[in-house]
Amino acid sequence: MLIASNKHMLKVFKKLPKFFFLFISFLIVLIFLICFIANLFQAKTDAVQKNVRFVIPKGQALSIIASRLEEENLIKNKWAFRFAVYKNDLANKIQAGSFELSAGMDTWQIANTLTLGTDDMWVTLPEGWRREEIAESLAKQGLSNFKAEEFLNLSKGLEGQLFPDTYLVPREVTSASLLSLLKNTFASKITSSLSKEISSSKLSLNEILTLASLIQRESSGDEEMPMVAQILLNRLDIGMPLQVDATLQYIKGFDKTGMAWWSTPLADDKKLDSLYNTYKHAGLPPGPICNPGLSAIKAVLHPSSTQALYYIHDNSGKIHTASTLQEHNSNVNKYLR
């Protein structure tokens, strides 16, 4: 009976159309693909995982974020993550900052988490700002525990060492903690990384930072900083006053009329009674007038080769140098009048 039954079944299968078997095969493959693709969106692991701090810098591309998530074993597949982001229209909602993620979260959860507000925020401190400008800016950033007056008191004597950069900081960061971050970054990027150049320089660290601060304020771009550095060094070598307008701006501080820092100095400002007045006093001022960036500091350590003693910037910002006063006056007449 069993043999007869099997024979009957074979006859029935043989009578079925071929497309039926193709359909069944297709259905099996389709189910397999659906399961495979669905698995890509599942959590990397079912085990309980510790949270990982994942930082997204400002402006980082989605493709890079996806690759990093995959490399750090937070997701199974970067393409699945990108699909989840576009499927839920999250591409323009992902924020820069730090996030607590886990391999126990699925792709959809991670994509959504990256759009939520973070406990951290990015703050940018440009090159060439003085302490007061830094404090003023940070006070407007929504940092709940930051106090501008406290920051200024704690940072006295540290002009030039508050390293300009873009920082990721907790929203509840204190004035003291933020100051430590700036100082530690300065120590890492300057005193440690440039230790050999600094020790071999004929200038002290304070003199290097002071000269760099003048270069930062006087230059219209990083590329001309080594040239400006050498011109100022040439003046120092012969005892010629530096006559840097930025020092007059530093002395004057905040211009209440123009409601701005670093307002254009007037002719009478050259008579200001201050050791920072480089029109009245030869040599470097007592200390930095701002917080210079890495390029300005490197310019002091690696200046260009030039015999020039003068420079001006024309109305387009281009620098013009001269070795004699006569050449300098000619440049002034040619480019500024």
SEBAZA-942831 format. One line per 10 residues: number of its first residue (from 0); for each residue x, y, z of N, C-alpha, C. Coordinates in nm, 3 decimals. Example, Ala and Ser with C-alpha at 12.3 -4.5 7.8 and 13.67 -1.06 7.14 Angstrom:
2
0 = 1.319,-0.569,0.780,1.230,-0.450,0.780,1.320,-0.330,0.780 | 1.285,-0.225,0.708,1.367,-0.106,0.714,1.290,0.003,0.787
This chain:
337
0 = 0.082,-0.120,0.000,0.000,0.000,0.000,0.086,0.126,0.000 | 0.196,0.125,0.078,0.282,0.241,0.088,0.350,0.269,-0.044 | 0.394,0.160,-0.111,0.461,0.176,-0.241,0.365,0.231,-0.343 | 0.243,0.184,-0.340,0.140,0.231,-0.435,0.109,0.377,-0.411 | 0.105,0.413,-0.283,0.075,0.553,-0.249,0.185,0.646,-0.298 | 0.311,0.603,-0.282,0.423,0.686,-0.327,0.422,0.702,-0.478 | 0.389,0.597,-0.546,0.380,0.603,-0.692,0.272,0.699,-0.737 | 0.163,0.698,-0.661,0.053,0.789,-0.693,0.094,0.935,-0.675 | 0.168,0.959,-0.568,0.214,1.095,-0.542,0.310,1.144,-0.650 | 0.395,1.053,-0.696,0.489,1.090,-0.801,0.416,1.128,-0.928
10 = 0.310,1.055,-0.957,0.230,1.084,-1.076,0.163,1.222,-1.063 | 0.119,1.250,-0.942,0.052,1.380,-0.919,0.152,1.494,-0.939 | 0.275,1.479,-0.881,0.377,1.583,-0.895,0.417,1.604,-1.039 | 0.424,1.493,-1.113,0.464,1.503,-1.253,0.360,1.578,-1.336 | 0.236,1.568,-1.290,0.130,1.638,-1.363,0.123,1.788,-1.332 | 0.188,1.828,-1.221,0.187,1.971,-1.186,0.267,2.049,-1.289 | 0.222,2.170,-1.323,0.295,2.252,-1.421,0.431,2.296,-1.365 | 0.526,2.318,-1.454,0.662,2.354,-1.414,0.667,2.487,-1.340 | 0.575,2.580,-1.380,0.579,2.712,-1.316,0.547,2.703,-1.167 | 0.475,2.596,-1.129,0.444,2.578,-0.987,0.573,2.559,-0.906
20 = 0.660,2.474,-0.960,0.787,2.449,-0.891,0.875,2.574,-0.892 | 0.868,2.649,-1.002,0.943,2.774,-1.008,0.892,2.873,-0.904 | 0.760,2.876,-0.891,0.699,2.966,-0.795,0.740,2.930,-0.652 | 0.736,2.799,-0.622,0.775,2.753,-0.488,0.921,2.788,-0.461 | 1.007,2.768,-0.560,1.149,2.800,-0.545,1.169,2.949,-0.522 | 1.097,3.027,-0.602,1.105,3.173,-0.587,1.059,3.216,-0.448 | 0.951,3.155,-0.401,0.896,3.189,-0.270,0.995,3.157,-0.159 | 1.063,3.044,-0.172,1.162,3.005,-0.071,1.278,3.106,-0.069 | 1.325,3.141,-0.188,1.435,3.238,-0.198,1.392,3.373,-0.142 | 1.269,3.413,-0.174,1.217,3.542,-0.128,1.209,3.546,0.025
30 = 1.158,3.438,0.083,1.149,3.431,0.229,1.288,3.438,0.291 | 1.382,3.369,0.228,1.520,3.371,0.278,1.577,3.513,0.274 | 1.554,3.582,0.160,1.605,3.718,0.146,1.543,3.814,0.247 | 1.413,3.798,0.267,1.343,3.885,0.363,1.400,3.864,0.503 | 1.421,3.738,0.539,1.477,3.708,0.671,1.619,3.761,0.683 | 1.696,3.748,0.573,1.834,3.795,0.574,1.840,3.947,0.591 | 1.757,4.017,0.511,1.756,4.163,0.517,1.705,4.211,0.653 | 1.598,4.146,0.701,1.544,4.185,0.832,1.648,4.168,0.941 | 1.730,4.066,0.928,1.835,4.040,1.027,1.938,4.151,1.032 | 1.959,4.218,0.916,2.058,4.326,0.911,2.017,4.444,0.999
40 = 1.887,4.457,1.024,1.837,4.570,1.102,1.826,4.536,1.251 | 1.852,4.410,1.284,1.842,4.368,1.423,1.964,4.415,1.502 | 1.953,4.407,1.633,2.065,4.446,1.720,2.186,4.358,1.689 | 2.303,4.416,1.708,2.427,4.343,1.682,2.437,4.219,1.770 | 2.384,4.230,1.892,2.386,4.116,1.984,2.265,4.123,2.075 | 2.220,4.006,2.121,2.109,4.001,2.215,2.156,4.014,2.359 | 2.287,3.998,2.379,2.341,4.007,2.514,2.338,4.150,2.564 | 2.330,4.166,2.694,2.330,4.300,2.753,2.469,4.362,2.732 | 2.472,4.480,2.672,2.598,4.546,2.642,2.609,4.679,2.715 | 2.732,4.715,2.750,2.754,4.847,2.810,2.738,4.955,2.703
50 = 2.692,5.071,2.745,2.679,5.181,2.650,2.816,5.229,2.604 | 2.821,5.271,2.479,2.943,5.322,2.420,2.920,5.468,2.383 | 3.018,5.553,2.412,3.007,5.696,2.376,3.047,5.712,2.229 | 2.953,5.752,2.148,2.975,5.769,2.004,2.965,5.918,1.970 | 3.073,5.975,1.918,3.078,6.119,1.891,3.067,6.145,1.742 | 2.976,6.236,1.706,2.960,6.279,1.568,3.012,6.423,1.556 | 3.123,6.444,1.485,3.175,6.580,1.465,3.080,6.662,1.377 | 3.095,6.793,1.387,3.014,6.881,1.303,3.040,6.853,1.156 | 2.930,6.842,1.078,2.942,6.830,0.934,2.984,6.694,0.883 | 2.992,6.593,0.970,3.034,6.460,0.922,2.926,6.399,0.833
60 = 2.968,6.342,0.720,2.876,6.286,0.622,2.810,6.160,0.676 | 2.687,6.136,0.630,2.612,6.018,0.673,2.687,5.889,0.640 | 2.751,5.885,0.524,2.824,5.764,0.483,2.936,5.732,0.582 | 3.003,5.837,0.633,3.112,5.816,0.729,3.056,5.772,0.863 | 2.944,5.833,0.903,2.880,5.793,1.029,2.842,5.646,1.024 | 2.783,5.604,0.912,2.741,5.465,0.896,2.861,5.370,0.903 | 2.968,5.406,0.837,3.088,5.322,0.837,3.147,5.311,0.977 | 3.148,5.422,1.049,3.204,5.422,1.184,3.120,5.335,1.278 | 2.988,5.342,1.263,2.900,5.260,1.347,2.927,5.112,1.323 | 2.948,5.077,1.196,2.977,4.938,1.162,3.114,4.896,1.216
70 = 3.213,4.983,1.201,3.349,4.953,1.247,3.355,4.936,1.399 | 3.270,5.010,1.469,3.269,5.003,1.615,3.172,4.896,1.666 | 3.123,4.812,1.571,3.036,4.698,1.605,2.908,4.739,1.676 | 2.855,4.853,1.638,2.728,4.898,1.694,2.610,4.861,1.604 | 2.637,4.839,1.476,2.535,4.793,1.382,2.592,4.679,1.299 | 2.502,4.604,1.234,2.546,4.492,1.153,2.589,4.534,1.013 | 2.521,4.634,0.959,2.549,4.670,0.821,2.528,4.819,0.798 | 2.627,4.884,0.740,2.619,5.030,0.718,2.511,5.067,0.618 | 2.489,4.978,0.518,2.387,5.009,0.417,2.246,4.999,0.477 | 2.227,4.906,0.568,2.099,4.895,0.636,2.073,5.020,0.719
80 = 2.179,5.072,0.784,2.164,5.195,0.862,2.125,5.312,0.771 | 2.192,5.324,0.659,2.161,5.434,0.567,2.019,5.423,0.513 | 1.974,5.300,0.488,1.836,5.279,0.443,1.738,5.324,0.551 | 1.768,5.286,0.677,1.679,5.323,0.788,1.670,5.474,0.803 | 1.782,5.542,0.783,1.785,5.688,0.795,1.699,5.752,0.685 | 1.718,5.709,0.562,1.641,5.767,0.451,1.494,5.726,0.456 | 1.469,5.601,0.498,1.330,5.553,0.507,1.249,5.637,0.603 | 1.310,5.678,0.713,1.240,5.758,0.815,1.267,5.908,0.802 | 1.330,5.947,0.691,1.356,6.089,0.663,1.435,6.155,0.777 | 1.545,6.092,0.816,1.626,6.140,0.928,1.758,6.202,0.885
90 = 1.785,6.203,0.753,1.917,6.246,0.704,1.955,6.385,0.754 | 1.858,6.476,0.758,1.888,6.614,0.799,1.859,6.638,0.947 | 1.827,6.531,1.018,1.793,6.545,1.160,1.901,6.491,1.252 | 1.998,6.418,1.194,2.106,6.365,1.277,2.192,6.480,1.327 | 2.220,6.479,1.457,2.288,6.591,1.519,2.435,6.560,1.546 | 2.513,6.667,1.554,2.652,6.653,1.598,2.653,6.652,1.750 | 2.740,6.572,1.806,2.748,6.563,1.951,2.787,6.423,1.993 | 2.770,6.393,2.120,2.803,6.259,2.169,2.674,6.188,2.210 | 2.672,6.057,2.187,2.554,5.977,2.213,2.593,5.849,2.285 | 2.504,5.803,2.372,2.523,5.676,2.441,2.452,5.568,2.360
100 = 2.530,5.481,2.295,2.475,5.375,2.211,2.517,5.240,2.263 | 2.447,5.137,2.217,2.479,5.001,2.259,2.456,4.905,2.144 | 2.537,4.799,2.140,2.520,4.696,2.038,2.390,4.620,2.059 | 2.325,4.641,2.173,2.196,4.579,2.199,2.080,4.656,2.138 | 2.108,4.772,2.080,2.005,4.852,2.012,2.000,4.810,1.866 | 1.877,4.805,1.809,1.869,4.772,1.668,1.897,4.896,1.583 | 1.909,4.875,1.452,1.946,4.983,1.361,1.847,5.098,1.365 | 1.720,5.066,1.375,1.617,5.171,1.378,1.631,5.256,1.503 | 1.659,5.192,1.616,1.674,5.265,1.742,1.796,5.356,1.738 | 1.906,5.305,1.684,2.028,5.386,1.677,2.008,5.506,1.586
110 = 1.944,5.485,1.471,1.919,5.596,1.378,1.835,5.703,1.445 | 1.735,5.661,1.520,1.647,5.758,1.587,1.720,5.828,1.701 | 1.804,5.755,1.774,1.877,5.814,1.886,1.968,5.927,1.841 | 2.025,5.912,1.722,2.117,6.013,1.672,2.047,6.144,1.634 | 1.916,6.145,1.636,1.841,6.267,1.604,1.796,6.340,1.730 | 1.815,6.276,1.844,1.769,6.335,1.970,1.874,6.430,2.024 | 1.833,6.524,2.105,1.926,6.620,2.165,2.028,6.549,2.252 | 2.149,6.597,2.252,2.255,6.537,2.331,2.281,6.619,2.457 | 2.355,6.557,2.547,2.394,6.627,2.670,2.517,6.714,2.647 | 2.575,6.702,2.528,2.695,6.779,2.494,2.664,6.878,2.384
120 = 2.753,6.973,2.366,2.737,7.068,2.257,2.875,7.110,2.207 | 2.879,7.152,2.081,3.004,7.199,2.021,3.015,7.349,2.041 | 3.132,7.392,2.085,3.160,7.536,2.095,3.290,7.565,2.020 | 3.289,7.671,1.943,3.405,7.708,1.863,3.465,7.838,1.915 | 3.594,7.834,1.943,3.668,7.952,1.988,3.769,7.986,1.880 | 3.744,8.092,1.802,3.833,8.128,1.690,3.970,8.176,1.735 | 4.066,8.163,1.647,4.200,8.217,1.672,4.192,8.369,1.683 | 4.271,8.425,1.773,4.280,8.570,1.782,4.186,8.636,1.881 | 4.105,8.558,1.951,4.018,8.616,2.053,4.097,8.639,2.182 | 4.061,8.742,2.254,4.115,8.766,2.387,4.025,8.699,2.489
130 = 4.072,8.694,2.616,3.997,8.622,2.720,3.853,8.670,2.731 | 3.836,8.800,2.724,3.703,8.857,2.742,3.606,8.812,2.633 | 3.657,8.802,2.512,3.572,8.757,2.402,3.530,8.611,2.420 | 3.624,8.529,2.468,3.594,8.388,2.492,3.486,8.377,2.599 | 3.503,8.450,2.708,3.405,8.445,2.818,3.269,8.495,2.770 | 3.271,8.601,2.693,3.147,8.660,2.641,3.072,8.561,2.553 | 3.145,8.492,2.466,3.084,8.396,2.375,3.029,8.274,2.449 | 3.109,8.220,2.541,3.066,8.101,2.615,2.943,8.129,2.700 | 2.933,8.251,2.750,2.818,8.288,2.833,2.688,8.286,2.754 | 2.698,8.293,2.621,2.580,8.295,2.535,2.547,8.157,2.477
140 = 2.625,8.056,2.516,2.609,7.924,2.455,2.505,7.835,2.523 | 2.450,7.882,2.633,2.352,7.799,2.704,2.416,7.695,2.795 | 2.537,7.723,2.841,2.605,7.635,2.935,2.558,7.671,3.076 | 2.480,7.585,3.135,2.409,7.620,3.258,2.498,7.658,3.375 | 2.617,7.599,3.386,2.703,7.625,3.501,2.822,7.715,3.469 | 2.824,7.771,3.350,2.936,7.858,3.313,2.907,8.001,3.357 | 3.006,8.061,3.422,2.995,8.200,3.467,3.112,8.280,3.408 | 3.081,8.380,3.328,3.185,8.458,3.259,3.282,8.523,3.357 | 3.229,8.583,3.463,3.315,8.652,3.560,3.410,8.554,3.627 | 3.358,8.437,3.661,3.442,8.334,3.724,3.552,8.288,3.629
150 = 3.515,8.269,3.504,3.613,8.226,3.403,3.724,8.329,3.388 | 3.687,8.458,3.387,3.788,8.564,3.373,3.880,8.570,3.494 | 3.825,8.549,3.611,3.909,8.548,3.733,4.006,8.431,3.732 | 3.957,8.316,3.690,4.040,8.195,3.690,4.147,8.198,3.581 | 4.119,8.271,3.473,4.211,8.270,3.358,4.307,8.389,3.355 | 4.312,8.465,3.464,4.406,8.577,3.469,4.549,8.526,3.451 | 4.624,8.594,3.364,4.762,8.554,3.339,4.776,8.441,3.238 | 4.664,8.398,3.180,4.668,8.286,3.086,4.637,8.329,2.942 | 4.636,8.459,2.917,4.617,8.506,2.780,4.724,8.442,2.691 | 4.683,8.388,2.580,4.777,8.321,2.490,4.779,8.171,2.508
160 = 4.726,8.121,2.620,4.728,7.978,2.647,4.589,7.915,2.648 | 4.489,7.992,2.608,4.352,7.941,2.598,4.333,7.898,2.453 | 4.369,7.774,2.425,4.386,7.732,2.286,4.257,7.739,2.206 | 4.261,7.810,2.092,4.143,7.822,2.006,4.119,7.693,1.928 | 3.996,7.642,1.937,3.962,7.517,1.870,3.811,7.498,1.879 | 3.763,7.388,1.823,3.622,7.351,1.839,3.615,7.239,1.940 | 3.539,7.259,2.045,3.534,7.166,2.157,3.394,7.108,2.175 | 3.390,6.982,2.213,3.265,6.917,2.251,3.261,6.915,2.404 | 3.167,6.988,2.462,3.164,7.000,2.608,3.025,6.967,2.662 | 3.016,6.917,2.784,2.886,6.894,2.846,2.813,7.026,2.867
170 = 2.683,7.024,2.853,2.607,7.147,2.872,2.618,7.199,3.015 | 2.649,7.110,3.109,2.659,7.151,3.249,2.803,7.178,3.290 | 2.894,7.195,3.193,3.034,7.218,3.225,3.052,7.346,3.307 | 3.143,7.341,3.402,3.169,7.457,3.487,3.278,7.544,3.425 | 3.292,7.663,3.476,3.396,7.755,3.428,3.534,7.694,3.448 | 3.555,7.632,3.564,3.686,7.573,3.596,3.717,7.455,3.504 | 3.618,7.372,3.478,3.639,7.255,3.391,3.668,7.298,3.248 | 3.598,7.399,3.202,3.620,7.445,3.065,3.759,7.508,3.052 | 3.799,7.582,3.153,3.933,7.640,3.151,4.039,7.530,3.148 | 4.019,7.425,3.225,4.113,7.312,3.226,4.121,7.247,3.089
180 = 4.008,7.238,3.020,4.005,7.179,2.886,4.089,7.262,2.790 | 4.076,7.394,2.795,4.154,7.482,2.707,4.304,7.473,2.739 | 4.336,7.470,2.866,4.476,7.462,2.908,4.538,7.328,2.869 | 4.462,7.221,2.889,4.514,7.088,2.855,4.534,7.073,2.705 | 4.445,7.133,2.628,4.460,7.128,2.482,4.583,7.206,2.439 | 4.606,7.319,2.503,4.726,7.398,2.475,4.851,7.317,2.508 | 4.850,7.251,2.622,4.965,7.172,2.664,4.992,7.058,2.567 | 4.884,6.998,2.518,4.899,6.885,2.425,4.947,6.929,2.288 | 4.886,7.035,2.235,4.916,7.075,2.097,5.036,7.168,2.085 | 5.073,7.234,2.193,5.183,7.331,2.184,5.304,7.287,2.267
190 = 5.291,7.288,2.398,5.409,7.262,2.481,5.464,7.121,2.463 | 5.378,7.025,2.431,5.426,6.888,2.410,5.466,6.864,2.265 | 5.376,6.894,2.173,5.401,6.865,2.031,5.515,6.949,1.973 | 5.531,7.072,2.023,5.634,7.161,1.969,5.749,7.182,2.068 | 5.766,7.089,2.159,5.865,7.106,2.266,6.007,7.125,2.212 | 6.044,7.051,2.108,6.180,7.062,2.053,6.202,7.199,1.990 | 6.104,7.245,1.912,6.117,7.376,1.847,6.120,7.488,1.950 | 6.038,7.475,2.054,6.032,7.579,2.157,6.165,7.585,2.235 | 6.218,7.470,2.270,6.342,7.467,2.348,6.462,7.517,2.268 | 6.456,7.501,2.135,6.569,7.545,2.052,6.556,7.690,2.007
200 = 6.442,7.753,2.036,6.421,7.892,1.997,6.497,7.986,2.090 | 6.537,8.099,2.037,6.605,8.199,2.119,6.505,8.278,2.204 | 6.378,8.256,2.179,6.273,8.325,2.254,6.217,8.232,2.363 | 6.171,8.292,2.472,6.105,8.214,2.577,5.964,8.179,2.530 | 5.898,8.088,2.602,5.762,8.050,2.565,5.669,8.171,2.567 | 5.684,8.257,2.670,5.600,8.377,2.677,5.626,8.469,2.558 | 5.752,8.482,2.519,5.785,8.568,2.404,5.732,8.508,2.274 | 5.739,8.377,2.262,5.686,8.309,2.143,5.536,8.333,2.132 | 5.466,8.317,2.244,5.320,8.336,2.243,5.284,8.482,2.220 | 5.363,8.571,2.277,5.336,8.715,2.259,5.352,8.754,2.113
210 = 5.462,8.712,2.052,5.485,8.743,1.911,5.379,8.675,1.824 | 5.344,8.552,1.857,5.241,8.480,1.781,5.107,8.552,1.789 | 5.077,8.610,1.904,4.950,8.682,1.919,4.946,8.807,1.831 | 5.061,8.874,1.817,5.068,8.989,1.727,5.048,8.945,1.582 | 5.115,8.836,1.546,5.104,8.783,1.410,4.961,8.741,1.380 | 4.896,8.678,1.478,4.757,8.634,1.459,4.665,8.751,1.425 | 4.683,8.862,1.496,4.596,8.977,1.474,4.636,9.057,1.351 | 4.763,9.053,1.311,4.812,9.135,1.201,4.801,9.067,1.065 | 4.790,8.936,1.061,4.790,8.863,0.934,4.648,8.844,0.881 | 4.638,8.844,0.749,4.507,8.823,0.687,4.484,8.677,0.650
220 = 4.585,8.592,0.676,4.571,8.449,0.646,4.693,8.372,0.693 | 4.676,8.242,0.709,4.785,8.158,0.759,4.908,8.162,0.671 | 4.887,8.173,0.538,5.000,8.162,0.446,5.100,8.276,0.459 | 5.055,8.391,0.507,5.147,8.504,0.519,5.207,8.519,0.658 | 5.165,8.436,0.751,5.213,8.448,0.889,5.365,8.434,0.902 | 5.430,8.338,0.834,5.577,8.329,0.846,5.647,8.456,0.797 | 5.590,8.523,0.696,5.647,8.647,0.646,5.635,8.759,0.750 | 5.515,8.773,0.808,5.494,8.875,0.911,5.584,8.846,1.032 | 5.599,8.718,1.065,5.685,8.681,1.178,5.828,8.728,1.157 | 5.882,8.705,1.038,6.020,8.744,1.012,6.037,8.895,1.009
230 = 5.939,8.966,0.958,5.947,9.112,0.956,5.952,9.167,1.098 | 5.867,9.114,1.186,5.868,9.160,1.325,5.996,9.118,1.396 | 6.047,9.001,1.364,6.175,8.958,1.421,6.290,9.048,1.375 | 6.284,9.090,1.248,6.385,9.181,1.195,6.385,9.312,1.273 | 6.266,9.359,1.304,6.255,9.484,1.381,6.311,9.467,1.522 | 6.279,9.353,1.583,6.330,9.327,1.717,6.483,9.322,1.717 | 6.540,9.264,1.612,6.685,9.247,1.605,6.760,9.380,1.602 | 6.697,9.481,1.542,6.765,9.611,1.531,6.711,9.713,1.631 | 6.625,9.670,1.722,6.571,9.761,1.824,6.468,9.857,1.771 | 6.410,9.827,1.658,6.309,9.913,1.597,6.172,9.884,1.660
240 = 6.096,9.987,1.697,5.962,9.964,1.753,5.877,9.880,1.657 | 5.800,9.788,1.712,5.718,9.700,1.629,5.604,9.776,1.561 | 5.550,9.876,1.629,5.442,9.960,1.574,5.327,9.875,1.518 | 5.278,9.787,1.603,5.168,9.698,1.566,5.036,9.758,1.615 | 4.948,9.788,1.521,4.820,9.851,1.556,4.737,9.765,1.651 | 4.751,9.633,1.639,4.671,9.544,1.723,4.699,9.565,1.872 | 4.819,9.610,1.906,4.848,9.635,2.047,4.769,9.755,2.099 | 4.746,9.853,2.012,4.664,9.968,2.050,4.519,9.923,2.071 | 4.473,9.833,1.986,4.337,9.780,1.999,4.323,9.703,2.130 | 4.427,9.632,2.165,4.423,9.555,2.290,4.415,9.647,2.411
250 = 4.491,9.755,2.407,4.491,9.851,2.517,4.351,9.914,2.534 | 4.290,9.949,2.424,4.160,10.016,2.427,4.048,9.922,2.473 | 4.062,9.795,2.442,3.960,9.699,2.483,3.832,9.714,2.404 | 3.719,9.702,2.474,3.589,9.707,2.408,3.552,9.849,2.371 | 3.518,9.868,2.244,3.480,10.000,2.195,3.329,10.017,2.214 | 3.290,10.097,2.311,3.148,10.116,2.341,3.076,10.192,2.231 | 3.152,10.271,2.157,3.088,10.346,2.047,3.054,10.251,1.932 | 3.152,10.173,1.892,3.127,10.078,1.784,3.073,9.946,1.831 | 3.062,9.929,1.963,3.012,9.807,2.025,3.086,9.684,1.972 | 3.219,9.692,1.976,3.299,9.581,1.924,3.438,9.583,1.985
260 = 3.501,9.464,1.983,3.642,9.455,2.019,3.725,9.480,1.895 | 3.849,9.520,1.915,3.945,9.538,1.805,3.900,9.642,1.703 | 3.847,9.751,1.751,3.806,9.858,1.660,3.929,9.927,1.600 | 3.913,9.986,1.483,4.025,10.050,1.413,4.086,10.160,1.501 | 4.217,10.155,1.526,4.281,10.257,1.612,4.288,10.393,1.545 | 4.289,10.495,1.627,4.301,10.632,1.578,4.446,10.679,1.594 | 4.479,10.789,1.528,4.615,10.842,1.535,4.655,10.874,1.679 | 4.563,10.931,1.756,4.593,10.966,1.895,4.618,10.844,1.983 | 4.571,10.726,1.939,4.590,10.606,2.020,4.738,10.568,2.032 | 4.818,10.620,1.941,4.962,10.589,1.946,5.029,10.655,2.067
270 = 4.957,10.745,2.133,5.010,10.812,2.251,4.964,10.745,2.381 | 4.886,10.639,2.370,4.834,10.572,2.489,4.948,10.528,2.582 | 4.928,10.554,2.710,5.032,10.523,2.809,5.016,10.378,2.856 | 5.089,10.289,2.795,5.082,10.147,2.832,5.206,10.076,2.780 | 5.253,9.977,2.856,5.368,9.898,2.812,5.333,9.814,2.689 | 5.204,9.802,2.661,5.160,9.727,2.542,5.163,9.813,2.416 | 5.189,9.943,2.435,5.194,10.034,2.321,5.326,10.015,2.247 | 5.322,9.944,2.136,5.445,9.914,2.062,5.489,10.029,1.972 | 5.418,10.141,1.979,5.463,10.263,1.911,5.554,10.342,2.005 | 5.527,10.335,2.136,5.606,10.409,2.234,5.722,10.327,2.291
280 = 5.704,10.195,2.293,5.804,10.109,2.356,5.858,10.007,2.256 | 5.989,10.002,2.245,6.052,9.903,2.157,6.046,9.765,2.223 | 6.062,9.663,2.143,6.057,9.527,2.195,5.915,9.473,2.202 | 5.902,9.352,2.254,5.771,9.289,2.266,5.693,9.347,2.383 | 5.561,9.348,2.375,5.481,9.387,2.491,5.498,9.283,2.601 | 5.450,9.311,2.723,5.471,9.221,2.836,5.417,9.078,2.818 | 5.312,9.065,2.739,5.252,8.933,2.721,5.162,8.931,2.599 | 5.103,8.816,2.569,5.015,8.803,2.452,4.895,8.897,2.459 | 4.849,8.939,2.342,4.732,9.027,2.336,4.607,8.950,2.296 | 4.625,8.822,2.261,4.512,8.737,2.225,4.558,8.592,2.237
290 = 4.473,8.501,2.198,4.508,8.360,2.201,4.531,8.311,2.058 | 4.658,8.297,2.020,4.692,8.261,1.882,4.668,8.114,1.853 | 4.648,8.085,1.724,4.631,7.947,1.681,4.764,7.882,1.651 | 4.757,7.756,1.612,4.877,7.677,1.586,4.961,7.737,1.474 | 4.897,7.787,1.368,4.971,7.842,1.254,5.055,7.962,1.293 | 5.000,8.050,1.377,5.073,8.169,1.420,5.193,8.131,1.507 | 5.174,8.032,1.593,5.283,7.988,1.680,5.393,7.922,1.597 | 5.353,7.841,1.501,5.452,7.776,1.414,5.526,7.880,1.328 | 5.458,7.989,1.294,5.522,8.094,1.215,5.638,8.157,1.290 | 5.623,8.172,1.421,5.731,8.227,1.503,5.849,8.131,1.505
300 = 5.819,8.003,1.513,5.924,7.901,1.521,5.988,7.872,1.385 | 5.914,7.898,1.278,5.964,7.872,1.143,5.929,7.990,1.051 | 5.990,8.106,1.074,5.958,8.225,0.992,6.017,8.213,0.852 | 5.965,8.298,0.762,6.019,8.303,0.626,6.154,8.374,0.626 | 6.220,8.369,0.513,6.347,8.441,0.498,6.321,8.569,0.420 | 6.337,8.682,0.488,6.318,8.811,0.422,6.395,8.918,0.500 | 6.436,9.023,0.430,6.504,9.136,0.491,6.408,9.252,0.514 | 6.281,9.232,0.481,6.182,9.339,0.491,6.163,9.385,0.636 | 6.130,9.513,0.649,6.103,9.572,0.780,5.962,9.630,0.790 | 5.895,9.636,0.676,5.762,9.700,0.672,5.665,9.611,0.596
310 = 5.538,9.627,0.628,5.432,9.558,0.552,5.302,9.636,0.566 | 5.223,9.627,0.465,5.087,9.682,0.469,4.994,9.583,0.398 | 4.866,9.598,0.421,4.766,9.519,0.348,4.683,9.616,0.265 | 4.666,9.584,0.138,4.582,9.670,0.056,4.435,9.643,0.085 | 4.347,9.709,0.013,4.204,9.698,0.041,4.148,9.559,0.017 | 4.218,9.477,-0.059,4.174,9.339,-0.084,4.232,9.241,0.018 | 4.320,9.293,0.107,4.380,9.209,0.208,4.515,9.152,0.170 | 4.563,9.184,0.051,4.693,9.132,0.006,4.806,9.208,0.075 | 4.910,9.135,0.115,5.022,9.196,0.186,5.127,9.248,0.088 | 5.187,9.362,0.123,5.295,9.422,0.044,5.407,9.458,0.141
320 = 5.526,9.410,0.115,5.639,9.432,0.206,5.740,9.529,0.147 | 5.824,9.582,0.235,5.928,9.676,0.191,6.047,9.667,0.287 | 6.165,9.691,0.231,6.287,9.685,0.313,6.329,9.822,0.364 | 6.282,9.929,0.298,6.318,10.065,0.339,6.192,10.147,0.361 | 6.209,10.255,0.436,6.096,10.343,0.462,6.046,10.405,0.332 | 6.137,10.435,0.241,6.099,10.494,0.114,6.009,10.397,0.035 | 6.048,10.270,0.032,5.967,10.170,-0.037,5.831,10.154,0.031 | 5.833,10.159,0.162,5.709,10.146,0.238,5.613,10.260,0.207 | 5.665,10.384,0.207,5.581,10.499,0.176,5.526,10.490,0.035 | 5.606,10.435,-0.055,5.562,10.418,-0.192,5.446,10.319,-0.198
330 = 5.454,10.212,-0.119,5.346,10.112,-0.113,5.218,10.173,-0.056 | 5.236,10.256,0.048,5.120,10.322,0.108,5.049,10.409,0.005 | 5.127,10.490,-0.070,5.068,10.577,-0.172,5.003,10.498,-0.284 | 5.062,10.384,-0.316,5.015,10.305,-0.429,4.893,10.223,-0.396 | 4.888,10.167,-0.275,4.784,10.070,-0.244,4.677,10.120,-0.146 | 4.706,10.229,-0.075,4.610,10.273,0.026,4.557,10.413,0.004 | 4.605,10.480,-0.102,4.556,10.616,-0.125,4.508,10.633,-0.268
